[in-house]
Amino acid sequence: MTSGPVFFYILILGKYWAPGGGQHARCSLGFFPCGNTTRCLPQLLHCNGVDDCGNQADEDNCVVGSVPMQCVCRGLEVDCDETNLRAVPSVSSNVTLMSLRWNLIRKLPPDGFRKYHNLQKLCLQNNKIRSIPIYAFRGLHSLTKLYLSHNRITFLKPGVFEDLHRLEWLIIEDNHLSRISPLTFYGLNSLILLALMNNVLTHLPDKPLCQYMPRLHWLDLEDNHIHNLRNLTFISCGNLTVLVMRKNKINHLNENTFAPLQKLAELDLGSNKIENLPPQVFKDLKELSQLNLSYNPIQKIQADQFDYLVKLKSLSLEGIEISNIQQRMFRPLMNLSHIYFKKFQYCGYAPHVRSCKPNTDGISSLENLLANIIQRVFVWVVSAVTCFGNIFVICMRSHIRSENKLHAMSIISLCCADCLMGIYLFVIGAFDLKFRGEYNKHAQLWMDSIHCQLVGSLAILSTEVSVLLLTFLTLEKYICIVYPFRCLRPRKCRTITVLILIWTSGFIVALIPLTNKEFFKNYYGTNGVCFPLHSEDIESTGAQIYSVAIFLGVNLAAFIIIVFSYGSMFYSVHQSAITATEIRNQVKKEMILAKRFFFIVFTDALCWIPIFVLKFLSLLQVEIPGTITSWVVIFILPINSALNPILYTLTTRPFKEMIHQFWYNYRQRRSIDSKGSQKTYAPSFIWVEMWPLQEMPPELIKPALFTDPCELSLISQSTRLNSYS
């Protein structure tokens, strides 16, 4: 273009020839000033696409010439985006940018861009182009960026880019390319970036791919269908610095595949199907600073796999179960500053790395064994409440005369088991204090240590013994309430035998994972709190099966028995009370009994249902946030251990009466002492809480004495209610 509309020049001439119009220069007719300078140039040089003034004043406010009505002109740039064009428009030959995105162009004409010698950027994204003629881009000697993304191109003929000697960026993303060859890129001597993402390439040529692209720095082949990489493919790509091959189907790497890429700084092989890494596959990548191997089914990584990557700064191993992980793998990587794993626990094998992700598993963090401040406080609170409550009940039971020594023995055993949970939480809190601020340095040693194994087995011992004892106590009460006149009273020998069996079973369940390291792996050392909930995918199938057998086998069965038994007990008492004459008193007693049953079952449900749900979700391979697991272990799991003393002792009627008796004796003693009178001794208190039929004389429990069935039912009902009030 050599001139603009006539009125444009009249406007310019009027500005500089009108009185006071020009500030620095007055140019004669046929010339124009160069902005605020005194220089004047001929009108023929205005808007010619060349900076003749040296300050772009002669190219300001230029129009391109004749363009389609829908297009927008901005200087030497033409924007025809979203104008429903079906063919390439003809515009002025001096344009430097032509944007034809989001149109309906199906094909490019041969020599269609030949006259645009100054065109530097051509945008053809989001059209319907299926094929490109061999001479479509002929004459574009100044073109530096070519965008062909989001079209339907299936094949590129050899030599199609022959005239694009200055092209630096070639973007052919999201097309249907199924194959390429070195001749496809003939003539691209200046190409720096080649993007072929989201195509359907199944393989790369077994010839030097960069033969005609000697300056290629960035090659992006993400999201194709490439199955393997051949030794000759990159042999001429010596200047390549970035190679992206993620989201392909690569299942095999040759040992010398990357040998020619000695300047490579970034290699992305994530989300492929690589199962094995050749030992020396990275040996020539001395300049590599970023390596991504994430989400590959890699079974094993050699201990010296990364020894040659002395300049590596970022290593991504997300989604990979590294069964043989060890500190030796990462120790030579002294410049490594960022590392990404599947599990937080792996961060313990790279303690010298400044940033490790994930930086928490919801339980621990790089700094602390217990990541959350609330958890750090709560572990001490729950530990203190659990230990104090159970020790108090143990000591109190030991000094009280009870008519039912066998039941008291079971309650003391339950308190001992629950007290172990308090000790477990206390130890976890102590080690959290010990590792405060630098947990990652000690994480792996802690989880592999005998201390963690013993603490974890202590928690399982407490949990399983408590569950079995609660089931035993529930069945005792079930027999007492539902079958009050049958001779099913427990005997001392049988009770002691059952308690010994329960504790023996608990020890066996807790210690079995320590006997076979190969089968169970690090069963207790999968997290910082050493509790084997195993709600996530783990390396050992044996450990997963064992965990499911405990939590969804033994514990779920025990929970169902407890719920069924308490439901049956309440139903039995309710049915017996229907024929009673004192309805108001019976309803009141039933409400008290119902509340007591409800709280016992509710606390059991509150403790175990979340764990059952987590185990079911883990079997369905649902990802469970680590934060949920941490709250289950620190807060939900110890609920029963903390509340059992309250439910089974401190809130019972005999205990309340005992407290009242002690208080009464204390007040009497003070009153007598103040009057100087002689001491009197209060009668000893007898605890009656189970087997209420023992309170009645033998002759009263004989059915022959009760001829009226209603009277017999009332006696039975009263006995049952008194035993639970």
Buried (B, 14 or more C-beta within 10 A) or exposed (E): BEEBEEEBBEEBBEEBEEEEEBEEBEBEEEBBBBBEEEBBBEBEBBBBBEEBBEBEBBBEEBBBBEBEEBBEBEBBBBBBBEBEBEBBBEBBBBBBBBBBBBBEBBBBEBEBBBBBBBBBBBBBBBBEBBBBBBBBBBBBBBBBBBBBBBBEBBBBBBBBBBBBBBBBBBBBBBBEBBBBBBBBBBBBBBBBBBBBBBBBBBBBBEBBBBBBBBEBBBBBBBBBBBBBBBBBBBBBBBBBBBBBBBBBBBBBBBBBBBBBBBBBBBBBBBBBBBEBBBEBBBBBBEBBBBBBBBBBEBBBBBBEBBBBBBBBBBBBBBBBBBEEBEEEBBBBBEEBBBBBBBBBBBBBBBBBBEEBBBBBBBBBBBBBBBBBEEBBEBBBEBBBBBBBBBBBBBEBBEEBEBBBEBBBBBBBBBBBBBBBBBBBBBBBBEBBEEBEEEBBBBBBEBBBBEBBBBBBBBBBBBBBBBBBBBBBBBBBBBBBBBEBEEEEBBEEEEBEEBBEEBBEBBBEBBBBBBEEEEBBBBBBBBBBBBBBBBBBEBBBEBBBEBBBEBBBEBBBEBBEBBBEBBEEBBEBBBEBBEBBEEEEEBEEBBEBBEEBBEBBBEBBBEBBEBBBBBBBBBEEEEEBEBBBBBBBBBBBBBBBBBBBBBBBBBEBBBBEEBEEBEEEBEEEBEEEEEEEEEEEEEEEBEBBBBBBBEEEEEEEBEEEEBEEEEBBBBBBBBBBBBBBE
